[in-house]
């Protein structure tokens, strides 16, 4: 847990010779790297975060919008600011397991997410998709979720390519509020 956050660079003594690089520390990512908070098994009672999020308030769960079959939630470890996921309430692993109502609403909330991201942040484009199974890259393979990642011209720079670091200009709570306020109504 972060105890203190500052935008000021912190000088650390005794860590080697200065080399001209500014270090951007992202200690919150260590939880993701270590797999903290991941389900212990494939069942919905095995600690699935996508099953527990709907019981939280929108603010605490980072929920942007709720439908009757699916909900939209910010990704805790986003690729870009505004990266959210559309998730069925029902604990299913595979897209083919969704019923017709879930499939339709997943598509509808994906469209609404795109509209909200364009209104709130002027997104130029999107990466939209889902990873089916851990071998396909799903971090939480037991509960289906579709990623909606906003993109802007020039948003890929040297940081992720060379430094394996993503710079995000906004706190998740602020992003959640911005997108919830821009979410299209029925």
CNS distance restraints for C-alpha pairs under 8 A (distance, minus, plus):
assign (resid   1 and name CA) (resid  28 and name CA) 7.44 0.50 0.50
assign (resid   2 and name CA) (resid  27 and name CA) 7.87 0.50 0.50
assign (resid   2 and name CA) (resid  28 and name CA) 7.52 0.50 0.50
assign (resid  24 and name CA) (resid 165 and name CA) 7.91 0.50 0.50
assign (resid  26 and name CA) (resid  30 and name CA) 7.86 0.50 0.50
assign (resid  28 and name CA) (resid  32 and name CA) 7.74 0.50 0.50
assign (resid  29 and name CA) (resid  33 and name CA) 6.32 0.50 0.50
assign (resid  29 and name CA) (resid  77 and name CA) 7.05 0.50 0.50
assign (resid  30 and name CA) (resid  34 and name CA) 6.01 0.50 0.50
assign (resid  31 and name CA) (resid  35 and name CA) 6.10 0.50 0.50
assign (resid  31 and name CA) (resid  36 and name CA) 5.11 0.50 0.50
assign (resid  31 and name CA) (resid  37 and name CA) 7.82 0.50 0.50
assign (resid  32 and name CA) (resid  36 and name CA) 6.05 0.50 0.50
assign (resid  32 and name CA) (resid  77 and name CA) 7.30 0.50 0.50
assign (resid  37 and name CA) (resid  47 and name CA) 7.58 0.50 0.50
assign (resid  37 and name CA) (resid  49 and name CA) 7.29 0.50 0.50
assign (resid  38 and name CA) (resid  47 and name CA) 7.03 0.50 0.50
assign (resid  38 and name CA) (resid  48 and name CA) 6.87 0.50 0.50
assign (resid  38 and name CA) (resid  49 and name CA) 7.32 0.50 0.50
assign (resid  38 and name CA) (resid 140 and name CA) 6.83 0.50 0.50
assign (resid  39 and name CA) (resid  46 and name CA) 5.43 0.50 0.50
assign (resid  39 and name CA) (resid  47 and name CA) 4.55 0.50 0.50
assign (resid  39 and name CA) (resid  48 and name CA) 4.86 0.50 0.50
assign (resid  39 and name CA) (resid  49 and name CA) 7.25 0.50 0.50
assign (resid  39 and name CA) (resid 140 and name CA) 7.32 0.50 0.50
assign (resid  40 and name CA) (resid  46 and name CA) 5.25 0.50 0.50
assign (resid  40 and name CA) (resid  47 and name CA) 6.21 0.50 0.50
assign (resid  40 and name CA) (resid  48 and name CA) 7.98 0.50 0.50
assign (resid  41 and name CA) (resid  46 and name CA) 5.14 0.50 0.50
assign (resid  41 and name CA) (resid  47 and name CA) 7.67 0.50 0.50
assign (resid  42 and name CA) (resid  46 and name CA) 6.56 0.50 0.50
assign (resid  42 and name CA) (resid 142 and name CA) 5.14 0.50 0.50
assign (resid  43 and name CA) (resid  48 and name CA) 7.59 0.50 0.50
assign (resid  43 and name CA) (resid  91 and name CA) 7.79 0.50 0.50
assign (resid  43 and name CA) (resid 142 and name CA) 7.25 0.50 0.50
assign (resid  44 and name CA) (resid  48 and name CA) 5.65 0.50 0.50
assign (resid  44 and name CA) (resid  51 and name CA) 6.42 0.50 0.50
assign (resid  44 and name CA) (resid  91 and name CA) 5.95 0.50 0.50
assign (resid  47 and name CA) (resid  51 and name CA) 7.98 0.50 0.50
assign (resid  47 and name CA) (resid  52 and name CA) 7.87 0.50 0.50
assign (resid  48 and name CA) (resid  52 and name CA) 6.65 0.50 0.50
assign (resid  48 and name CA) (resid 143 and name CA) 7.52 0.50 0.50
assign (resid  49 and name CA) (resid  53 and name CA) 5.99 0.50 0.50
assign (resid  50 and name CA) (resid  54 and name CA) 7.46 0.50 0.50
assign (resid  50 and name CA) (resid  87 and name CA) 7.28 0.50 0.50
assign (resid  50 and name CA) (resid  89 and name CA) 7.56 0.50 0.50
assign (resid  50 and name CA) (resid  91 and name CA) 8.00 0.50 0.50
assign (resid  50 and name CA) (resid 143 and name CA) 6.89 0.50 0.50
assign (resid  51 and name CA) (resid  89 and name CA) 6.68 0.50 0.50
assign (resid  51 and name CA) (resid  90 and name CA) 7.65 0.50 0.50
assign (resid  51 and name CA) (resid  91 and name CA) 6.81 0.50 0.50
assign (resid  52 and name CA) (resid  56 and name CA) 7.29 0.50 0.50
assign (resid  53 and name CA) (resid  61 and name CA) 5.24 0.50 0.50
assign (resid  53 and name CA) (resid  63 and name CA) 7.83 0.50 0.50
assign (resid  54 and name CA) (resid  61 and name CA) 7.20 0.50 0.50
assign (resid  54 and name CA) (resid  63 and name CA) 7.89 0.50 0.50
assign (resid  54 and name CA) (resid  89 and name CA) 7.51 0.50 0.50
assign (resid  56 and name CA) (resid  60 and name CA) 5.98 0.50 0.50
assign (resid  56 and name CA) (resid  61 and name CA) 5.36 0.50 0.50
assign (resid  57 and name CA) (resid  61 and name CA) 5.91 0.50 0.50
assign (resid  57 and name CA) (resid  63 and name CA) 7.73 0.50 0.50
assign (resid  58 and name CA) (resid  62 and name CA) 5.48 0.50 0.50
assign (resid  58 and name CA) (resid  63 and name CA) 4.52 0.50 0.50
assign (resid  58 and name CA) (resid  64 and name CA) 6.73 0.50 0.50
assign (resid  58 and name CA) (resid  65 and name CA) 7.99 0.50 0.50
assign (resid  59 and name CA) (resid  63 and name CA) 6.56 0.50 0.50
assign (resid  59 and name CA) (resid 173 and name CA) 6.91 0.50 0.50
assign (resid  59 and name CA) (resid 176 and name CA) 7.51 0.50 0.50
assign (resid  59 and name CA) (resid 177 and name CA) 7.99 0.50 0.50
assign (resid  61 and name CA) (resid  73 and name CA) 7.50 0.50 0.50
assign (resid  62 and name CA) (resid  73 and name CA) 5.65 0.50 0.50
assign (resid  62 and name CA) (resid  74 and name CA) 5.65 0.50 0.50
assign (resid  62 and name CA) (resid 172 and name CA) 7.47 0.50 0.50
assign (resid  62 and name CA) (resid 173 and name CA) 6.78 0.50 0.50
assign (resid  62 and name CA) (resid 176 and name CA) 5.96 0.50 0.50
assign (resid  63 and name CA) (resid  71 and name CA) 7.26 0.50 0.50
assign (resid  63 and name CA) (resid  72 and name CA) 5.89 0.50 0.50
assign (resid  63 and name CA) (resid  73 and name CA) 4.24 0.50 0.50
assign (resid  63 and name CA) (resid  74 and name CA) 6.49 0.50 0.50
assign (resid  63 and name CA) (resid 176 and name CA) 7.02 0.50 0.50
assign (resid  64 and name CA) (resid  71 and name CA) 7.76 0.50 0.50
assign (resid  64 and name CA) (resid  72 and name CA) 5.46 0.50 0.50
assign (resid  64 and name CA) (resid  73 and name CA) 5.40 0.50 0.50
assign (resid  64 and name CA) (resid  74 and name CA) 7.03 0.50 0.50
assign (resid  64 and name CA) (resid 176 and name CA) 5.70 0.50 0.50
assign (resid  64 and name CA) (resid 177 and name CA) 7.40 0.50 0.50
assign (resid  64 and name CA) (resid 179 and name CA) 6.39 0.50 0.50
assign (resid  64 and name CA) (resid 180 and name CA) 4.88 0.50 0.50
assign (resid  64 and name CA) (resid 183 and name CA) 7.83 0.50 0.50
assign (resid  65 and name CA) (resid  71 and name CA) 5.78 0.50 0.50
assign (resid  65 and name CA) (resid  72 and name CA) 5.19 0.50 0.50
assign (resid  65 and name CA) (resid  73 and name CA) 7.23 0.50 0.50
assign (resid  65 and name CA) (resid 180 and name CA) 6.48 0.50 0.50
assign (resid  65 and name CA) (resid 183 and name CA) 7.36 0.50 0.50
assign (resid  66 and name CA) (resid  70 and name CA) 6.54 0.50 0.50
assign (resid  66 and name CA) (resid  71 and name CA) 4.33 0.50 0.50
assign (resid  66 and name CA) (resid  72 and name CA) 6.37 0.50 0.50
assign (resid  67 and name CA) (resid  71 and name CA) 5.51 0.50 0.50
assign (resid  67 and name CA) (resid 105 and name CA) 7.38 0.50 0.50
assign (resid  67 and name CA) (resid 109 and name CA) 7.76 0.50 0.50
assign (resid  69 and name CA) (resid  88 and name CA) 5.89 0.50 0.50
assign (resid  69 and name CA) (resid  89 and name CA) 6.02 0.50 0.50
assign (resid  69 and name CA) (resid  90 and name CA) 7.74 0.50 0.50
assign (resid  69 and name CA) (resid 101 and name CA) 7.18 0.50 0.50
assign (resid  69 and name CA) (resid 102 and name CA) 5.41 0.50 0.50
assign (resid  69 and name CA) (resid 105 and name CA) 6.55 0.50 0.50
assign (resid  69 and name CA) (resid 106 and name CA) 7.89 0.50 0.50
assign (resid  70 and name CA) (resid  86 and name CA) 6.66 0.50 0.50
assign (resid  70 and name CA) (resid  87 and name CA) 5.28 0.50 0.50
assign (resid  70 and name CA) (resid  88 and name CA) 3.98 0.50 0.50
assign (resid  70 and name CA) (resid  89 and name CA) 5.34 0.50 0.50
assign (resid  70 and name CA) (resid 102 and name CA) 6.76 0.50 0.50
assign (resid  70 and name CA) (resid 105 and name CA) 6.58 0.50 0.50
assign (resid  70 and name CA) (resid 106 and name CA) 6.22 0.50 0.50
assign (resid  70 and name CA) (resid 109 and name CA) 7.83 0.50 0.50
assign (resid  71 and name CA) (resid  86 and name CA) 5.64 0.50 0.50
assign (resid  71 and name CA) (resid  87 and name CA) 5.39 0.50 0.50
assign (resid  71 and name CA) (resid  88 and name CA) 6.40 0.50 0.50
assign (resid  71 and name CA) (resid  89 and name CA) 7.07 0.50 0.50
assign (resid  71 and name CA) (resid 109 and name CA) 7.54 0.50 0.50
assign (resid  72 and name CA) (resid  84 and name CA) 6.64 0.50 0.50
assign (resid  72 and name CA) (resid  85 and name CA) 5.55 0.50 0.50
assign (resid  72 and name CA) (resid  86 and name CA) 4.41 0.50 0.50
assign (resid  72 and name CA) (resid  87 and name CA) 6.26 0.50 0.50
assign (resid  72 and name CA) (resid 109 and name CA) 7.12 0.50 0.50
assign (resid  72 and name CA) (resid 113 and name CA) 7.77 0.50 0.50
assign (resid  73 and name CA) (resid  84 and name CA) 5.44 0.50 0.50
assign (resid  73 and name CA) (resid  85 and name CA) 5.37 0.50 0.50
assign (resid  73 and name CA) (resid  86 and name CA) 6.52 0.50 0.50
assign (resid  73 and name CA) (resid  87 and name CA) 7.64 0.50 0.50
assign (resid  74 and name CA) (resid  78 and name CA) 7.83 0.50 0.50
assign (resid  74 and name CA) (resid  82 and name CA) 6.97 0.50 0.50
assign (resid  74 and name CA) (resid  83 and name CA) 6.08 0.50 0.50
assign (resid  74 and name CA) (resid  84 and name CA) 4.09 0.50 0.50
assign (resid  74 and name CA) (resid  85 and name CA) 6.15 0.50 0.50
assign (resid  74 and name CA) (resid 172 and name CA) 7.40 0.50 0.50
assign (resid  74 and name CA) (resid 176 and name CA) 6.80 0.50 0.50
assign (resid  75 and name CA) (resid  83 and name CA) 5.87 0.50 0.50
assign (resid  75 and name CA) (resid  84 and name CA) 5.09 0.50 0.50
assign (resid  75 and name CA) (resid  85 and name CA) 6.38 0.50 0.50
assign (resid  76 and name CA) (resid 172 and name CA) 7.69 0.50 0.50
assign (resid  78 and name CA) (resid  82 and name CA) 7.54 0.50 0.50
assign (resid  78 and name CA) (resid  83 and name CA) 5.35 0.50 0.50
assign (resid  78 and name CA) (resid  84 and name CA) 7.68 0.50 0.50
assign (resid  79 and name CA) (resid  83 and name CA) 6.44 0.50 0.50
assign (resid  79 and name CA) (resid 149 and name CA) 7.13 0.50 0.50
assign (resid  79 and name CA) (resid 166 and name CA) 7.02 0.50 0.50
assign (resid  80 and name CA) (resid 149 and name CA) 6.54 0.50 0.50
assign (resid  80 and name CA) (resid 150 and name CA) 6.70 0.50 0.50
assign (resid  80 and name CA) (resid 151 and name CA) 7.39 0.50 0.50
assign (resid  80 and name CA) (resid 166 and name CA) 7.58 0.50 0.50
assign (resid  80 and name CA) (resid 168 and name CA) 6.63 0.50 0.50
assign (resid  81 and name CA) (resid 150 and name CA) 7.45 0.50 0.50
assign (resid  81 and name CA) (resid 168 and name CA) 5.74 0.50 0.50
assign (resid  81 and name CA) (resid 169 and name CA) 7.08 0.50 0.50
assign (resid  81 and name CA) (resid 170 and name CA) 6.95 0.50 0.50
assign (resid  81 and name CA) (resid 175 and name CA) 7.46 0.50 0.50
assign (resid  82 and name CA) (resid 117 and name CA) 7.04 0.50 0.50
assign (resid  82 and name CA) (resid 149 and name CA) 6.93 0.50 0.50
assign (resid  82 and name CA) (resid 150 and name CA) 6.48 0.50 0.50
assign (resid  82 and name CA) (resid 175 and name CA) 6.23 0.50 0.50
assign (resid  82 and name CA) (resid 176 and name CA) 7.85 0.50 0.50
assign (resid  82 and name CA) (resid 179 and name CA) 7.73 0.50 0.50
assign (resid  83 and name CA) (resid 147 and name CA) 7.20 0.50 0.50
assign (resid  83 and name CA) (resid 148 and name CA) 5.84 0.50 0.50
assign (resid  83 and name CA) (resid 149 and name CA) 4.51 0.50 0.50
assign (resid  83 and name CA) (resid 150 and name CA) 6.28 0.50 0.50
assign (resid  84 and name CA) (resid 147 and name CA) 5.97 0.50 0.50
assign (resid  84 and name CA) (resid 148 and name CA) 5.36 0.50 0.50
assign (resid  84 and name CA) (resid 149 and name CA) 6.55 0.50 0.50
assign (resid  85 and name CA) (resid 145 and name CA) 6.02 0.50 0.50
assign (resid  85 and name CA) (resid 146 and name CA) 5.23 0.50 0.50
assign (resid  85 and name CA) (resid 147 and name CA) 4.46 0.50 0.50
assign (resid  85 and name CA) (resid 148 and name CA) 5.81 0.50 0.50
assign (resid  86 and name CA) (resid 106 and name CA) 6.45 0.50 0.50
assign (resid  86 and name CA) (resid 109 and name CA) 6.85 0.50 0.50
assign (resid  86 and name CA) (resid 110 and name CA) 6.58 0.50 0.50
assign (resid  86 and name CA) (resid 145 and name CA) 5.67 0.50 0.50
assign (resid  86 and name CA) (resid 146 and name CA) 5.11 0.50 0.50
assign (resid  86 and name CA) (resid 147 and name CA) 6.60 0.50 0.50
assign (resid  86 and name CA) (resid 148 and name CA) 7.62 0.50 0.50
assign (resid  87 and name CA) (resid 106 and name CA) 7.37 0.50 0.50
assign (resid  87 and name CA) (resid 144 and name CA) 6.47 0.50 0.50
assign (resid  87 and name CA) (resid 145 and name CA) 4.61 0.50 0.50
assign (resid  87 and name CA) (resid 146 and name CA) 6.52 0.50 0.50
assign (resid  88 and name CA) (resid  92 and name CA) 7.88 0.50 0.50
assign (resid  88 and name CA) (resid 102 and name CA) 6.80 0.50 0.50
assign (resid  88 and name CA) (resid 106 and name CA) 7.31 0.50 0.50
assign (resid  88 and name CA) (resid 144 and name CA) 7.06 0.50 0.50
assign (resid  88 and name CA) (resid 145 and name CA) 7.15 0.50 0.50
assign (resid  91 and name CA) (resid 142 and name CA) 7.47 0.50 0.50
assign (resid  91 and name CA) (resid 143 and name CA) 5.42 0.50 0.50
assign (resid  91 and name CA) (resid 144 and name CA) 7.46 0.50 0.50
assign (resid  92 and name CA) (resid  97 and name CA) 6.42 0.50 0.50
assign (resid  92 and name CA) (resid  98 and name CA) 7.32 0.50 0.50
assign (resid  92 and name CA) (resid 142 and name CA) 6.60 0.50 0.50
assign (resid  92 and name CA) (resid 143 and name CA) 5.18 0.50 0.50
assign (resid  92 and name CA) (resid 144 and name CA) 5.89 0.50 0.50
assign (resid  93 and name CA) (resid  97 and name CA) 7.37 0.50 0.50
assign (resid  93 and name CA) (resid 132 and name CA) 7.57 0.50 0.50
assign (resid  93 and name CA) (resid 133 and name CA) 7.77 0.50 0.50
assign (resid  93 and name CA) (resid 141 and name CA) 6.19 0.50 0.50
assign (resid  93 and name CA) (resid 142 and name CA) 4.55 0.50 0.50
assign (resid  93 and name CA) (resid 143 and name CA) 4.59 0.50 0.50
assign (resid  93 and name CA) (resid 144 and name CA) 4.80 0.50 0.50
assign (resid  94 and name CA) (resid  98 and name CA) 7.48 0.50 0.50
assign (resid  94 and name CA) (resid 132 and name CA) 6.48 0.50 0.50
assign (resid  94 and name CA) (resid 143 and name CA) 7.79 0.50 0.50
assign (resid  94 and name CA) (resid 144 and name CA) 6.10 0.50 0.50
assign (resid  95 and name CA) (resid 132 and name CA) 7.80 0.50 0.50
assign (resid  95 and name CA) (resid 144 and name CA) 6.84 0.50 0.50
assign (resid  98 and name CA) (resid 102 and name CA) 5.72 0.50 0.50
assign (resid  98 and name CA) (resid 103 and name CA) 5.91 0.50 0.50
assign (resid  99 and name CA) (resid 103 and name CA) 6.18 0.50 0.50
assign (resid 100 and name CA) (resid 104 and name CA) 6.10 0.50 0.50
assign (resid 101 and name CA) (resid 105 and name CA) 6.16 0.50 0.50
assign (resid 102 and name CA) (resid 106 and name CA) 5.95 0.50 0.50
assign (resid 103 and name CA) (resid 107 and name CA) 6.38 0.50 0.50
assign (resid 104 and name CA) (resid 108 and name CA) 6.24 0.50 0.50
assign (resid 105 and name CA) (resid 109 and name CA) 5.99 0.50 0.50
assign (resid 106 and name CA) (resid 110 and name CA) 6.13 0.50 0.50
assign (resid 107 and name CA) (resid 111 and name CA) 6.32 0.50 0.50
assign (resid 108 and name CA) (resid 112 and name CA) 6.29 0.50 0.50
assign (resid 109 and name CA) (resid 113 and name CA) 5.94 0.50 0.50
assign (resid 110 and name CA) (resid 114 and name CA) 6.39 0.50 0.50
assign (resid 110 and name CA) (resid 148 and name CA) 7.12 0.50 0.50
assign (resid 111 and name CA) (resid 115 and name CA) 6.43 0.50 0.50
assign (resid 112 and name CA) (resid 116 and name CA) 6.10 0.50 0.50
assign (resid 112 and name CA) (resid 183 and name CA) 6.64 0.50 0.50
assign (resid 112 and name CA) (resid 184 and name CA) 6.11 0.50 0.50
assign (resid 113 and name CA) (resid 117 and name CA) 6.05 0.50 0.50
assign (resid 113 and name CA) (resid 148 and name CA) 7.38 0.50 0.50
assign (resid 113 and name CA) (resid 183 and name CA) 7.01 0.50 0.50
assign (resid 114 and name CA) (resid 118 and name CA) 6.15 0.50 0.50
assign (resid 114 and name CA) (resid 126 and name CA) 7.74 0.50 0.50
assign (resid 114 and name CA) (resid 148 and name CA) 7.58 0.50 0.50
assign (resid 114 and name CA) (resid 150 and name CA) 7.88 0.50 0.50
assign (resid 115 and name CA) (resid 119 and name CA) 6.19 0.50 0.50
assign (resid 115 and name CA) (resid 183 and name CA) 7.34 0.50 0.50
assign (resid 115 and name CA) (resid 184 and name CA) 7.13 0.50 0.50
assign (resid 116 and name CA) (resid 120 and name CA) 5.86 0.50 0.50
assign (resid 116 and name CA) (resid 179 and name CA) 5.88 0.50 0.50
assign (resid 116 and name CA) (resid 180 and name CA) 7.88 0.50 0.50
assign (resid 116 and name CA) (resid 182 and name CA) 4.96 0.50 0.50
assign (resid 116 and name CA) (resid 183 and name CA) 4.80 0.50 0.50
assign (resid 116 and name CA) (resid 184 and name CA) 6.53 0.50 0.50
assign (resid 117 and name CA) (resid 121 and name CA) 5.53 0.50 0.50
assign (resid 117 and name CA) (resid 122 and name CA) 6.65 0.50 0.50
assign (resid 117 and name CA) (resid 123 and name CA) 6.04 0.50 0.50
assign (resid 117 and name CA) (resid 150 and name CA) 6.95 0.50 0.50
assign (resid 117 and name CA) (resid 179 and name CA) 6.59 0.50 0.50
assign (resid 117 and name CA) (resid 182 and name CA) 7.64 0.50 0.50
assign (resid 118 and name CA) (resid 122 and name CA) 4.38 0.50 0.50
assign (resid 118 and name CA) (resid 123 and name CA) 4.78 0.50 0.50
assign (resid 118 and name CA) (resid 124 and name CA) 7.38 0.50 0.50
assign (resid 119 and name CA) (resid 123 and name CA) 7.99 0.50 0.50
assign (resid 119 and name CA) (resid 182 and name CA) 6.32 0.50 0.50
assign (resid 120 and name CA) (resid 178 and name CA) 6.35 0.50 0.50
assign (resid 120 and name CA) (resid 179 and name CA) 6.15 0.50 0.50
assign (resid 120 and name CA) (resid 182 and name CA) 5.85 0.50 0.50
assign (resid 123 and name CA) (resid 150 and name CA) 5.59 0.50 0.50
assign (resid 123 and name CA) (resid 151 and name CA) 5.68 0.50 0.50
assign (resid 123 and name CA) (resid 152 and name CA) 5.62 0.50 0.50
assign (resid 124 and name CA) (resid 150 and name CA) 7.40 0.50 0.50
assign (resid 124 and name CA) (resid 151 and name CA) 5.79 0.50 0.50
assign (resid 124 and name CA) (resid 152 and name CA) 4.87 0.50 0.50
assign (resid 124 and name CA) (resid 153 and name CA) 6.73 0.50 0.50
assign (resid 125 and name CA) (resid 150 and name CA) 6.03 0.50 0.50
assign (resid 125 and name CA) (resid 151 and name CA) 4.96 0.50 0.50
assign (resid 125 and name CA) (resid 152 and name CA) 6.38 0.50 0.50
assign (resid 126 and name CA) (resid 148 and name CA) 6.67 0.50 0.50
assign (resid 126 and name CA) (resid 149 and name CA) 5.41 0.50 0.50
assign (resid 126 and name CA) (resid 150 and name CA) 4.58 0.50 0.50
assign (resid 126 and name CA) (resid 151 and name CA) 5.26 0.50 0.50
assign (resid 127 and name CA) (resid 147 and name CA) 7.59 0.50 0.50
assign (resid 127 and name CA) (resid 148 and name CA) 6.03 0.50 0.50
assign (resid 127 and name CA) (resid 149 and name CA) 5.04 0.50 0.50
assign (resid 127 and name CA) (resid 150 and name CA) 6.60 0.50 0.50
assign (resid 127 and name CA) (resid 151 and name CA) 7.26 0.50 0.50
assign (resid 128 and name CA) (resid 146 and name CA) 7.04 0.50 0.50
assign (resid 128 and name CA) (resid 147 and name CA) 5.46 0.50 0.50
assign (resid 128 and name CA) (resid 148 and name CA) 4.71 0.50 0.50
assign (resid 128 and name CA) (resid 149 and name CA) 6.28 0.50 0.50
assign (resid 129 and name CA) (resid 146 and name CA) 5.41 0.50 0.50
assign (resid 129 and name CA) (resid 147 and name CA) 5.34 0.50 0.50
assign (resid 129 and name CA) (resid 148 and name CA) 6.97 0.50 0.50
assign (resid 130 and name CA) (resid 138 and name CA) 7.71 0.50 0.50
assign (resid 130 and name CA) (resid 144 and name CA) 7.65 0.50 0.50
assign (resid 130 and name CA) (resid 145 and name CA) 6.27 0.50 0.50
assign (resid 130 and name CA) (resid 146 and name CA) 4.65 0.50 0.50
assign (resid 130 and name CA) (resid 147 and name CA) 6.00 0.50 0.50
assign (resid 131 and name CA) (resid 136 and name CA) 5.46 0.50 0.50
assign (resid 131 and name CA) (resid 137 and name CA) 5.68 0.50 0.50
assign (resid 131 and name CA) (resid 138 and name CA) 4.85 0.50 0.50
assign (resid 131 and name CA) (resid 141 and name CA) 7.78 0.50 0.50
assign (resid 131 and name CA) (resid 146 and name CA) 7.90 0.50 0.50
assign (resid 132 and name CA) (resid 136 and name CA) 5.81 0.50 0.50
assign (resid 132 and name CA) (resid 137 and name CA) 7.48 0.50 0.50
assign (resid 132 and name CA) (resid 138 and name CA) 6.16 0.50 0.50
assign (resid 132 and name CA) (resid 141 and name CA) 6.66 0.50 0.50
assign (resid 132 and name CA) (resid 144 and name CA) 7.59 0.50 0.50
assign (resid 133 and name CA) (resid 137 and name CA) 6.77 0.50 0.50
assign (resid 133 and name CA) (resid 138 and name CA) 5.52 0.50 0.50
assign (resid 133 and name CA) (resid 141 and name CA) 5.00 0.50 0.50
assign (resid 133 and name CA) (resid 142 and name CA) 7.72 0.50 0.50
assign (resid 134 and name CA) (resid 138 and name CA) 4.66 0.50 0.50
assign (resid 134 and name CA) (resid 139 and name CA) 6.51 0.50 0.50
assign (resid 134 and name CA) (resid 140 and name CA) 7.45 0.50 0.50
assign (resid 134 and name CA) (resid 141 and name CA) 5.49 0.50 0.50
assign (resid 140 and name CA) (resid 144 and name CA) 7.89 0.50 0.50
assign (resid 151 and name CA) (resid 155 and name CA) 6.70 0.50 0.50
assign (resid 156 and name CA) (resid 160 and name CA) 7.19 0.50 0.50
assign (resid 156 and name CA) (resid 161 and name CA) 7.88 0.50 0.50
assign (resid 157 and name CA) (resid 161 and name CA) 6.81 0.50 0.50
assign (resid 158 and name CA) (resid 162 and name CA) 5.36 0.50 0.50
assign (resid 158 and name CA) (resid 163 and name CA) 6.88 0.50 0.50
assign (resid 159 and name CA) (resid 163 and name CA) 4.79 0.50 0.50
assign (resid 159 and name CA) (resid 164 and name CA) 6.20 0.50 0.50
assign (resid 159 and name CA) (resid 165 and name CA) 5.35 0.50 0.50
assign (resid 159 and name CA) (resid 166 and name CA) 6.22 0.50 0.50
assign (resid 159 and name CA) (resid 167 and name CA) 7.52 0.50 0.50
assign (resid 160 and name CA) (resid 164 and name CA) 4.30 0.50 0.50
assign (resid 160 and name CA) (resid 165 and name CA) 4.73 0.50 0.50
assign (resid 160 and name CA) (resid 166 and name CA) 5.47 0.50 0.50
assign (resid 161 and name CA) (resid 165 and name CA) 7.94 0.50 0.50
assign (resid 170 and name CA) (resid 174 and name CA) 6.61 0.50 0.50
assign (resid 170 and name CA) (resid 175 and name CA) 6.49 0.50 0.50
assign (resid 171 and name CA) (resid 175 and name CA) 6.33 0.50 0.50
assign (resid 172 and name CA) (resid 176 and name CA) 6.01 0.50 0.50
assign (resid 173 and name CA) (resid 177 and name CA) 6.37 0.50 0.50
assign (resid 174 and name CA) (resid 178 and name CA) 6.18 0.50 0.50
assign (resid 175 and name CA) (resid 179 and name CA) 6.17 0.50 0.50
assign (resid 176 and name CA) (resid 180 and name CA) 5.99 0.50 0.50
assign (resid 177 and name CA) (resid 181 and name CA) 6.03 0.50 0.50
assign (resid 178 and name CA) (resid 182 and name CA) 6.36 0.50 0.50
assign (resid 179 and name CA) (resid 183 and name CA) 5.91 0.50 0.50
